[in-house]
């Protein structure tokens, strides 16, 4: 009989095994990073000689560009459409969008349809460089080759604008291709949209638009410390980095879920920015203004069908604790509400249909985190001007009228009135949303 190994020997053997597995995983990871860094492209080759696209293909591409809201990012304020240069602030620094007009020297005039597909599908530029995921290629990788070609045909039809790219202002090591390769190794694989054969053609069309060109989860999902979302199916809500607006969960009846809404109301919200249940404001108002109001009725219905069919999840547990607001504070909040809010939103928070939203029973009022409620009081805003709501009524900003303590007191009252049971706000919380110190998370 052989003697049993002493405990120390078994521990040493286990540690050697763990180290071996770690080395193997590190080797696989390193190989994948090197694969991501592969170049294999020739930036010096001549510009692609392409036949003029047909008018039908250009029109289709223009429609798809609307669906993807491409120009909202690729146009600087006051600049030429598609010429890039718009600043996109991120927790890691500022990314500047690229010129996608057909200028040969500074835009995509030298590109072929294959080059454009490489960017859409793999997140690589014509010269092989890895693109930053501020361009939502984790979503556009699901766009079909036919739609990519139509988009490219439309972009080729734009007036060329000679506007050189502005260098990104990112911190080390995020500003390196090696860091991008590591990020992609962890969080990105090129993919294609796979229809769900258990669902209708309309549902699948809606899924294609929401997950791909619409890149809805780029806002409506929580990002980790490296700026990645779980996947394009994650619509569970998230604080938009650097903006302090919260994109609510699209799969929660306590937030922005629409499973119980009539189909026509979901379509109305996407098309006009207003519905009987509420209206859009903030970043979503820009999406409706520049994108969804221009979509065809069949595509709006497809998106509504997909969104209404999302499996509903309970709202996440509150991410903060707050002591109850005292009677004196609630009384002061009620007085502030009477002075600044009741003339539009009503003494009982009932609002005015089609003009001012009701506050009683409004999900934005009780939502956690309370980012949007604070932001709209401080910054104000308008729903988008659309064909169905051409002259929207707006919310004036109170950032220079009310102190942080007054905003906290007022909103603590609103979150407890008319049957609401949401936690009160502190002065510190309001100040965080005012100053932007919640950019990395709440």
KESEGU-674967 format. One record per residue (C-alpha): residue in three letters; x, y, z. Coordinates in nm, 3 decimals. Example, Ala and Ser with C-alpha at 12.3 -4.5 7.8 and 13.67 -1.06 7.14 Angstrom:
// residues 2
[ALA; [1.230; -0.450; 0.780]]
[SER; [1.367; -0.106; 0.714]]
***
This chain:
// residues 442
[UNK; [0.000; 0.000; 0.000]]
[UNK; [0.120; 0.349; -0.084]]
[UNK; [0.111; 0.615; 0.180]]
[UNK; [-0.146; 0.898; 0.139]]
[UNK; [-0.004; 1.223; 0.012]]
[UNK; [0.039; 1.480; 0.288]]
[UNK; [-0.197; 1.782; 0.274]]
[UNK; [0.083; 2.016; 0.169]]
[UNK; [0.162; 1.799; -0.134]]
[UNK; [-0.203; 1.801; -0.241]]
[UNK; [-0.219; 2.180; -0.201]]
[UNK; [0.095; 2.221; -0.413]]
[UNK; [-0.055; 1.996; -0.683]]
[UNK; [-0.378; 2.199; -0.684]]
[UNK; [-0.188; 2.527; -0.712]]
[UNK; [0.017; 2.392; -1.003]]
[UNK; [-0.307; 2.289; -1.175]]
[UNK; [-0.464; 2.630; -1.123]]
[UNK; [-0.150; 2.801; -1.251]]
[UNK; [-0.156; 2.579; -1.560]]
[UNK; [-0.516; 2.666; -1.634]]
[UNK; [-0.442; 3.037; -1.580]]
[UNK; [-0.144; 3.020; -1.817]]
[UNK; [-0.352; 2.843; -2.080]]
[UNK; [-0.632; 3.100; -2.046]]
[UNK; [-0.377; 3.380; -2.069]]
[UNK; [-0.226; 3.228; -2.381]]
[UNK; [-0.568; 3.195; -2.544]]
[UNK; [-0.654; 3.553; -2.447]]
[UNK; [-0.322; 3.680; -2.580]]
[UNK; [-0.367; 3.494; -2.907]]
[UNK; [-0.712; 3.644; -2.948]]
[UNK; [-0.576; 3.994; -2.877]]
[UNK; [-0.307; 3.943; -3.142]]
[UNK; [-0.574; 3.822; -3.383]]
[UNK; [-0.773; 4.141; -3.319]]
[UNK; [-0.460; 4.346; -3.389]]
[UNK; [-0.411; 4.184; -3.729]]
[UNK; [-0.396; 4.437; -4.008]]
[UNK; [-0.413; 4.272; -4.347]]
[UNK; [-0.538; 4.592; -4.513]]
[UNK; [-0.363; 4.827; -4.750]]
[UNK; [-0.439; 5.192; -4.678]]
[UNK; [-0.232; 5.300; -4.978]]
[UNK; [-0.436; 5.123; -5.245]]
[UNK; [-0.619; 5.349; -5.492]]
[UNK; [-0.970; 5.472; -5.436]]
[UNK; [-1.241; 5.224; -5.525]]
[UNK; [-1.388; 5.267; -5.871]]
[UNK; [-1.759; 5.214; -5.818]]
[UNK; [-2.054; 5.249; -6.053]]
[UNK; [-2.310; 5.516; -5.965]]
[UNK; [-2.574; 5.372; -5.733]]
[UNK; [-2.935; 5.355; -5.845]]
[UNK; [-3.185; 5.610; -5.717]]
[UNK; [-3.378; 5.331; -5.548]]
[UNK; [-3.071; 5.210; -5.357]]
[UNK; [-2.986; 5.565; -5.247]]
[UNK; [-3.343; 5.620; -5.125]]
[UNK; [-3.331; 5.294; -4.931]]
[UNK; [-2.999; 5.393; -4.776]]
[UNK; [-3.133; 5.736; -4.677]]
[UNK; [-3.421; 5.563; -4.499]]
[UNK; [-3.186; 5.325; -4.319]]
[UNK; [-2.964; 5.617; -4.215]]
[UNK; [-3.273; 5.770; -4.052]]
[UNK; [-3.349; 5.442; -3.878]]
[UNK; [-2.994; 5.432; -3.743]]
[UNK; [-2.992; 5.806; -3.659]]
[UNK; [-2.650; 5.822; -3.822]]
[UNK; [-2.631; 6.195; -3.882]]
[UNK; [-2.708; 6.284; -3.522]]
[UNK; [-2.358; 6.169; -3.429]]
[UNK; [-2.173; 6.230; -3.756]]
[UNK; [-2.268; 6.597; -3.777]]
[UNK; [-2.114; 6.860; -3.551]]
[UNK; [-2.338; 7.141; -3.431]]
[UNK; [-2.348; 7.395; -3.713]]
[UNK; [-2.140; 7.169; -3.938]]
[UNK; [-2.207; 7.001; -4.271]]
[UNK; [-2.422; 6.690; -4.260]]
[UNK; [-2.210; 6.377; -4.220]]
[UNK; [-1.878; 6.562; -4.203]]
[UNK; [-1.810; 6.442; -3.849]]
[UNK; [-1.627; 6.628; -3.577]]
[UNK; [-1.900; 6.596; -3.316]]
[UNK; [-1.765; 6.538; -2.965]]
[UNK; [-1.887; 6.230; -2.779]]
[UNK; [-1.785; 6.252; -2.413]]
[UNK; [-1.715; 5.920; -2.242]]
[UNK; [-1.580; 5.827; -1.897]]
[UNK; [-1.245; 5.763; -2.069]]
[UNK; [-1.217; 6.093; -2.258]]
[UNK; [-1.368; 6.244; -2.571]]
[UNK; [-1.421; 6.065; -2.901]]
[UNK; [-1.475; 6.273; -3.216]]
[UNK; [-1.692; 6.131; -3.489]]
[UNK; [-1.557; 6.063; -3.836]]
[UNK; [-1.633; 6.221; -4.172]]
[UNK; [-1.866; 5.988; -4.365]]
[UNK; [-1.913; 6.210; -4.671]]
[UNK; [-1.754; 6.085; -4.998]]
[UNK; [-1.452; 6.316; -4.979]]
[UNK; [-1.152; 6.112; -5.096]]
[UNK; [-0.896; 6.273; -4.869]]
[UNK; [-1.083; 6.303; -4.539]]
[UNK; [-1.403; 6.102; -4.575]]
[UNK; [-1.501; 5.767; -4.724]]
[UNK; [-1.458; 5.862; -5.088]]
[UNK; [-1.179; 5.606; -5.130]]
[UNK; [-1.379; 5.328; -4.969]]
[UNK; [-1.547; 5.035; -5.136]]
[UNK; [-1.868; 4.866; -5.024]]
[UNK; [-1.645; 4.594; -4.874]]
[UNK; [-1.458; 4.854; -4.669]]
[UNK; [-1.784; 4.996; -4.538]]
[UNK; [-1.911; 4.648; -4.453]]
[UNK; [-1.589; 4.585; -4.262]]
[UNK; [-1.661; 4.890; -4.045]]
[UNK; [-2.027; 4.802; -3.991]]
[UNK; [-1.976; 4.431; -3.933]]
[UNK; [-1.633; 4.409; -3.769]]
[UNK; [-1.571; 4.757; -3.631]]
[UNK; [-1.258; 4.809; -3.842]]
[UNK; [-1.162; 5.104; -4.057]]
[UNK; [-1.045; 5.070; -4.418]]
[UNK; [-0.682; 5.066; -4.305]]
[UNK; [-0.745; 4.788; -4.055]]
[UNK; [-0.751; 5.007; -3.744]]
[UNK; [-0.989; 4.901; -3.469]]
[UNK; [-1.272; 5.150; -3.418]]
[UNK; [-1.386; 5.272; -3.080]]
[UNK; [-1.723; 5.130; -2.972]]
[UNK; [-1.862; 5.482; -2.942]]
[UNK; [-1.951; 5.382; -3.298]]
[UNK; [-2.204; 5.111; -3.201]]
[UNK; [-2.061; 4.824; -3.405]]
[UNK; [-2.169; 4.574; -3.136]]
[UNK; [-2.514; 4.658; -3.276]]
[UNK; [-2.441; 4.730; -3.642]]
[UNK; [-2.268; 4.394; -3.674]]
[UNK; [-2.624; 4.256; -3.696]]
[UNK; [-2.709; 4.473; -3.999]]
[UNK; [-2.743; 4.273; -4.321]]
[UNK; [-2.496; 4.310; -4.606]]
[UNK; [-2.775; 4.436; -4.833]]
[UNK; [-2.865; 4.713; -4.590]]
[UNK; [-2.497; 4.799; -4.543]]
[UNK; [-2.458; 4.837; -4.920]]
[UNK; [-2.767; 5.060; -4.935]]
[UNK; [-2.633; 5.280; -4.656]]
[UNK; [-2.302; 5.308; -4.837]]
[UNK; [-2.479; 5.404; -5.160]]
[UNK; [-2.662; 5.683; -4.977]]
[UNK; [-2.345; 5.815; -4.815]]
[UNK; [-2.174; 5.821; -5.153]]
[UNK; [-2.455; 6.046; -5.277]]
[UNK; [-2.385; 6.317; -5.018]]
[UNK; [-2.188; 6.629; -5.112]]
[UNK; [-1.821; 6.562; -5.028]]
[UNK; [-1.686; 6.776; -4.747]]
[UNK; [-1.311; 6.813; -4.688]]
[UNK; [-1.294; 6.802; -4.310]]
[UNK; [-1.002; 6.614; -4.154]]
[UNK; [-1.063; 6.389; -3.858]]
[UNK; [-1.010; 6.546; -3.519]]
[UNK; [-0.786; 6.335; -3.294]]
[UNK; [-0.960; 6.165; -3.003]]
[UNK; [-0.876; 6.290; -2.655]]
[UNK; [-0.859; 5.965; -2.461]]
[UNK; [-0.651; 5.869; -2.161]]
[UNK; [-0.375; 5.608; -2.169]]
[UNK; [-0.403; 5.313; -2.213]]
[UNK; [-0.754; 5.347; -2.363]]
[UNK; [-0.602; 5.545; -2.651]]
[UNK; [-0.406; 5.241; -2.776]]
[UNK; [-0.500; 4.976; -3.030]]
[UNK; [-0.377; 4.712; -2.785]]
[UNK; [-0.636; 4.821; -2.528]]
[UNK; [-0.906; 4.815; -2.797]]
[UNK; [-0.800; 4.466; -2.901]]
[UNK; [-0.823; 4.347; -2.542]]
[UNK; [-1.169; 4.507; -2.504]]
[UNK; [-1.293; 4.340; -2.821]]
[UNK; [-1.152; 4.007; -2.709]]
[UNK; [-1.361; 4.033; -2.395]]
[UNK; [-1.680; 4.186; -2.532]]
[UNK; [-1.718; 4.169; -2.909]]
[UNK; [-1.762; 3.908; -3.179]]
[UNK; [-1.894; 3.984; -3.529]]
[UNK; [-2.241; 3.837; -3.567]]
[UNK; [-2.547; 3.830; -3.789]]
[UNK; [-2.910; 3.876; -3.703]]
[UNK; [-3.077; 3.540; -3.660]]
[UNK; [-3.457; 3.547; -3.695]]
[UNK; [-3.652; 3.366; -3.426]]
[UNK; [-3.862; 3.110; -3.614]]
[UNK; [-4.107; 3.095; -3.323]]
[UNK; [-4.201; 3.459; -3.377]]
[UNK; [-4.385; 3.645; -3.654]]
[UNK; [-4.215; 3.822; -3.942]]
[UNK; [-4.327; 4.154; -3.790]]
[UNK; [-4.171; 4.068; -3.452]]
[UNK; [-3.844; 3.970; -3.621]]
[UNK; [-3.837; 4.293; -3.821]]
[UNK; [-3.882; 4.486; -3.499]]
[UNK; [-3.605; 4.287; -3.331]]
[UNK; [-3.373; 4.358; -3.625]]
[UNK; [-3.436; 4.733; -3.600]]
[UNK; [-3.414; 4.754; -3.219]]
[UNK; [-3.108; 4.533; -3.182]]
[UNK; [-2.921; 4.647; -3.494]]
[UNK; [-2.958; 4.984; -3.665]]
[UNK; [-3.167; 5.129; -3.383]]
[UNK; [-2.892; 5.030; -3.130]]
[UNK; [-3.144; 5.085; -2.849]]
[UNK; [-2.937; 4.904; -2.588]]
[UNK; [-2.651; 5.151; -2.642]]
[UNK; [-2.852; 5.366; -2.398]]
[UNK; [-3.105; 5.129; -2.241]]
[UNK; [-2.849; 4.899; -2.078]]
[UNK; [-2.608; 4.926; -1.789]]
[UNK; [-2.240; 4.949; -1.883]]
[UNK; [-1.963; 4.796; -1.676]]
[UNK; [-1.645; 4.976; -1.570]]
[UNK; [-1.494; 4.911; -1.914]]
[UNK; [-1.793; 5.059; -2.095]]
[UNK; [-1.941; 4.731; -2.220]]
[UNK; [-2.300; 4.610; -2.212]]
[UNK; [-2.392; 4.246; -2.170]]
[UNK; [-2.538; 4.205; -2.521]]
[UNK; [-2.776; 4.370; -2.766]]
[UNK; [-3.071; 4.196; -2.598]]
[UNK; [-3.007; 4.380; -2.271]]
[UNK; [-3.270; 4.651; -2.242]]
[UNK; [-3.279; 4.655; -1.863]]
[UNK; [-3.203; 5.024; -1.821]]
[UNK; [-2.889; 5.222; -1.749]]
[UNK; [-2.753; 5.565; -1.666]]
[UNK; [-2.624; 5.723; -1.988]]
[UNK; [-2.254; 5.797; -1.930]]
[UNK; [-2.166; 6.166; -1.896]]
[UNK; [-2.526; 6.282; -1.948]]
[UNK; [-2.690; 6.194; -1.616]]
[UNK; [-3.008; 6.087; -1.792]]
[UNK; [-3.134; 5.741; -1.708]]
[UNK; [-3.251; 5.531; -2.004]]
[UNK; [-3.524; 5.328; -1.830]]
[UNK; [-3.572; 4.955; -1.860]]
[UNK; [-3.782; 4.868; -2.162]]
[UNK; [-3.872; 4.534; -2.007]]
[UNK; [-4.011; 4.656; -1.675]]
[UNK; [-4.369; 4.768; -1.611]]
[UNK; [-4.237; 4.994; -1.333]]
[UNK; [-4.009; 5.177; -1.575]]
[UNK; [-4.058; 5.200; -1.953]]
[UNK; [-4.209; 4.863; -2.038]]
[UNK; [-4.500; 4.887; -2.283]]
[UNK; [-4.629; 4.530; -2.272]]
[UNK; [-4.968; 4.648; -2.143]]
[UNK; [-4.998; 4.946; -2.380]]
[UNK; [-5.221; 4.930; -2.685]]
[UNK; [-5.016; 4.886; -3.002]]
[UNK; [-5.133; 5.222; -3.137]]
[UNK; [-5.004; 5.405; -2.829]]
[UNK; [-4.654; 5.257; -2.862]]
[UNK; [-4.650; 5.358; -3.228]]
[UNK; [-4.769; 5.708; -3.135]]
[UNK; [-4.488; 5.749; -2.882]]
[UNK; [-4.226; 5.649; -3.141]]
[UNK; [-4.381; 5.853; -3.420]]
[UNK; [-4.503; 6.166; -3.241]]
[UNK; [-4.317; 6.162; -2.909]]
[UNK; [-4.645; 6.171; -2.716]]
[UNK; [-4.898; 5.909; -2.613]]
[UNK; [-5.185; 5.899; -2.362]]
[UNK; [-4.949; 5.741; -2.108]]
[UNK; [-4.672; 6.001; -2.138]]
[UNK; [-4.422; 6.177; -2.361]]
[UNK; [-4.051; 6.161; -2.436]]
[UNK; [-3.798; 6.422; -2.331]]
[UNK; [-3.420; 6.445; -2.304]]
[UNK; [-3.208; 6.211; -2.520]]
[UNK; [-3.511; 6.010; -2.633]]
[UNK; [-3.673; 6.326; -2.768]]
[UNK; [-3.373; 6.362; -3.000]]
[UNK; [-3.413; 6.002; -3.117]]
[UNK; [-3.778; 6.064; -3.207]]
[UNK; [-3.695; 6.400; -3.369]]
[UNK; [-3.415; 6.273; -3.592]]
[UNK; [-3.507; 5.909; -3.638]]
[UNK; [-3.824; 5.726; -3.542]]
[UNK; [-4.076; 5.989; -3.654]]
[UNK; [-3.946; 5.935; -4.010]]
[UNK; [-3.997; 5.556; -4.014]]
[UNK; [-4.265; 5.386; -4.217]]
[UNK; [-4.581; 5.270; -4.036]]
[UNK; [-4.493; 4.906; -4.095]]
[UNK; [-4.154; 4.947; -3.927]]
[UNK; [-4.304; 5.144; -3.637]]
[UNK; [-4.557; 4.866; -3.587]]
[UNK; [-4.279; 4.607; -3.604]]
[UNK; [-4.079; 4.786; -3.335]]
[UNK; [-4.391; 4.822; -3.121]]
[UNK; [-4.464; 4.451; -3.159]]
[UNK; [-4.112; 4.359; -3.050]]
[UNK; [-4.110; 4.600; -2.755]]
[UNK; [-4.454; 4.487; -2.638]]
[UNK; [-4.337; 4.126; -2.657]]
[UNK; [-4.030; 4.168; -2.435]]
[UNK; [-4.042; 3.936; -2.133]]
[UNK; [-4.125; 4.162; -1.842]]
[UNK; [-3.892; 4.176; -1.545]]
[UNK; [-3.955; 4.326; -1.201]]
[UNK; [-3.798; 4.664; -1.148]]
[UNK; [-3.453; 4.642; -0.993]]
[UNK; [-3.436; 4.699; -0.621]]
[UNK; [-3.372; 5.061; -0.520]]
[UNK; [-3.001; 5.137; -0.535]]
[UNK; [-3.008; 5.372; -0.241]]
[UNK; [-3.156; 5.417; 0.103]]
[UNK; [-3.299; 5.742; 0.234]]
[UNK; [-3.458; 5.831; 0.567]]
[UNK; [-3.826; 5.925; 0.552]]
[UNK; [-3.898; 6.290; 0.487]]
[UNK; [-4.041; 6.465; 0.792]]
[UNK; [-4.379; 6.636; 0.797]]
[UNK; [-4.221; 6.983; 0.798]]
[UNK; [-4.014; 6.905; 0.490]]
[UNK; [-4.309; 6.762; 0.302]]
[UNK; [-4.511; 7.072; 0.388]]
[UNK; [-4.236; 7.293; 0.247]]
[UNK; [-4.225; 7.072; -0.062]]
[UNK; [-4.599; 7.107; -0.109]]
[UNK; [-4.568; 7.484; -0.086]]
[UNK; [-4.291; 7.485; -0.348]]
[UNK; [-4.505; 7.264; -0.572]]
[UNK; [-4.796; 7.505; -0.538]]
[UNK; [-4.576; 7.799; -0.632]]
[UNK; [-4.382; 7.651; -0.925]]
[UNK; [-4.568; 7.346; -1.058]]
[UNK; [-4.942; 7.337; -0.983]]
[UNK; [-5.042; 7.590; -1.250]]
[UNK; [-4.936; 7.343; -1.521]]
[UNK; [-4.944; 7.001; -1.360]]
[UNK; [-5.250; 7.058; -1.140]]
[UNK; [-5.302; 7.065; -0.765]]
[UNK; [-5.345; 6.687; -0.766]]
[UNK; [-5.077; 6.618; -1.025]]
[UNK; [-5.341; 6.543; -1.288]]
[UNK; [-5.172; 6.745; -1.563]]
[UNK; [-5.351; 6.860; -1.880]]
[UNK; [-5.402; 6.591; -2.148]]
[UNK; [-5.200; 6.661; -2.460]]
[UNK; [-5.032; 6.963; -2.302]]
[UNK; [-4.870; 6.897; -1.963]]
[UNK; [-4.801; 6.543; -1.840]]
[UNK; [-4.969; 6.414; -1.530]]
[UNK; [-4.743; 6.352; -1.233]]
[UNK; [-4.981; 6.137; -1.029]]
[UNK; [-4.901; 5.777; -1.117]]
[UNK; [-4.623; 5.883; -1.353]]
[UNK; [-4.347; 5.620; -1.360]]
[UNK; [-4.075; 5.883; -1.407]]
[UNK; [-4.173; 6.041; -1.075]]
[UNK; [-4.119; 5.722; -0.873]]
[UNK; [-3.842; 5.560; -1.077]]
[UNK; [-3.509; 5.455; -0.931]]
[UNK; [-3.267; 5.610; -0.988]]
[UNK; [-3.443; 5.950; -0.985]]
[UNK; [-3.204; 6.094; -1.245]]
[UNK; [-3.462; 6.196; -1.504]]
[UNK; [-3.689; 6.364; -1.252]]
[UNK; [-3.401; 6.578; -1.126]]
[UNK; [-3.269; 6.649; -1.475]]
[UNK; [-3.601; 6.770; -1.612]]
[UNK; [-3.652; 7.004; -1.316]]
[UNK; [-3.302; 7.146; -1.344]]
[UNK; [-3.264; 7.161; -1.722]]
[UNK; [-3.623; 7.162; -1.849]]
[UNK; [-3.686; 7.049; -2.203]]
[UNK; [-3.936; 6.988; -2.479]]
[UNK; [-4.084; 6.682; -2.641]]
[UNK; [-3.981; 6.666; -3.008]]
[UNK; [-4.163; 6.867; -3.272]]
[UNK; [-4.333; 6.611; -3.494]]
[UNK; [-4.617; 6.597; -3.744]]
[UNK; [-4.849; 6.470; -3.474]]
[UNK; [-4.728; 6.721; -3.216]]
[UNK; [-4.587; 7.016; -3.411]]
[UNK; [-4.589; 7.270; -3.126]]
[UNK; [-4.504; 7.081; -2.809]]
[UNK; [-4.537; 7.245; -2.471]]
[UNK; [-4.212; 7.252; -2.279]]
[UNK; [-4.082; 7.243; -1.926]]
[UNK; [-3.887; 7.554; -1.815]]
[UNK; [-3.553; 7.500; -1.638]]
[UNK; [-3.537; 7.570; -1.267]]
[UNK; [-3.162; 7.532; -1.220]]
[UNK; [-3.123; 7.906; -1.154]]
[UNK; [-3.454; 7.943; -0.970]]
[UNK; [-3.437; 7.670; -0.706]]
[UNK; [-3.146; 7.567; -0.485]]
[UNK; [-3.045; 7.203; -0.460]]
[UNK; [-3.215; 7.180; -0.123]]
[UNK; [-3.538; 7.327; -0.263]]
[UNK; [-3.533; 7.083; -0.555]]
[UNK; [-3.479; 6.793; -0.316]]
[UNK; [-3.760; 6.915; -0.090]]
[UNK; [-4.001; 6.969; -0.379]]
[UNK; [-3.933; 6.631; -0.538]]
[UNK; [-3.951; 6.450; -0.205]]
[UNK; [-4.307; 6.582; -0.178]]
[UNK; [-4.396; 6.482; -0.537]]
[UNK; [-4.258; 6.131; -0.478]]
[UNK; [-4.479; 6.088; -0.171]]
[UNK; [-4.799; 6.263; -0.289]]
[UNK; [-5.107; 6.118; -0.463]]
[UNK; [-5.039; 5.765; -0.347]]
[UNK; [-4.671; 5.758; -0.441]]
[UNK; [-4.441; 5.569; -0.205]]
[UNK; [-4.099; 5.648; -0.350]]
[UNK; [-3.798; 5.736; -0.137]]
[UNK; [-3.727; 6.106; -0.078]]
[UNK; [-3.426; 6.285; -0.223]]
[UNK; [-3.138; 6.447; -0.043]]
[UNK; [-2.968; 6.775; -0.130]]
[UNK; [-2.649; 6.583; -0.199]]
[UNK; [-2.822; 6.363; -0.459]]
[UNK; [-2.962; 6.662; -0.645]]
[UNK; [-2.618; 6.822; -0.646]]
[UNK; [-2.464; 6.507; -0.794]]
[UNK; [-2.704; 6.517; -1.087]]
[UNK; [-2.654; 6.891; -1.128]]
[UNK; [-2.275; 6.874; -1.140]]
[UNK; [-2.244; 6.550; -1.336]]
[UNK; [-2.054; 6.361; -1.068]]
[UNK; [-2.269; 6.052; -1.130]]
[UNK; [-2.120; 6.001; -1.477]]
[UNK; [-1.961; 5.671; -1.385]]
[UNK; [-2.269; 5.520; -1.224]]
[UNK; [-2.525; 5.574; -0.954]]
***
